[in-house]
């Protein structure tokens, strides 16, 4: 009789290892998770620390540059300061009225039916000045007969212009063909056809001294 019948035989590889319980598996997973979190925390801290160090280094470079510039401003050249003060004094002074002797006045006419005169005033002085363009006008003659003047019926209105040295400005004056008299007295009627001479006028300058004139025709 075979005595081995009914007995459990042991595998050739030796006794089987006992499978860990569920509680053990949970503890192992928890430990692994804690270790993983610690590693991640160390990585995040390392990246943050490295970034802070880099930002500090870059900020230090900019701070050094600003200190250098400030130091330069705190020690200006005494000579430059005096020049700046002189320039400020010159810029602060208000320009004065133009000296009529420093102004060159010229005149032209467009030859239109309205007889528009173009007056140019140039500043020949060494400094900028204020020109009252409202005083620029025109007087029209026919021989010795005074026909019309800009300011007979329209008194000069102040129009101050800043005129730099060497610069010029232009104004226009238009004659409608009517005669006029100083103070705009009475109805003067229209000028007859013929040849007329226009001369520029300006406050502070003699009419003959300006030498700005134009000759034109009035058709019938």
Secondary structure, 3 states (H helix, E strand, C coil): CCCCCCCCCCCCCCCCCCCCCHHHHHHHHHHHHHHHHHHHHHHHHHHHHHHHHHHHHHHHHHHHHHHHHHHHHHCCCHHHHHHHHHHHHHHHCCCCECCHHHEEEEEEECCCCCCEEEEEEEECCCCCEEEEHHHCEEEEEECCEEEEECCCCCCCCCCEEEECCCCEEEEEEECCCECCCCCCCCCCCECCCEEEEEEEEECCECHHHHCCEEEEEECC
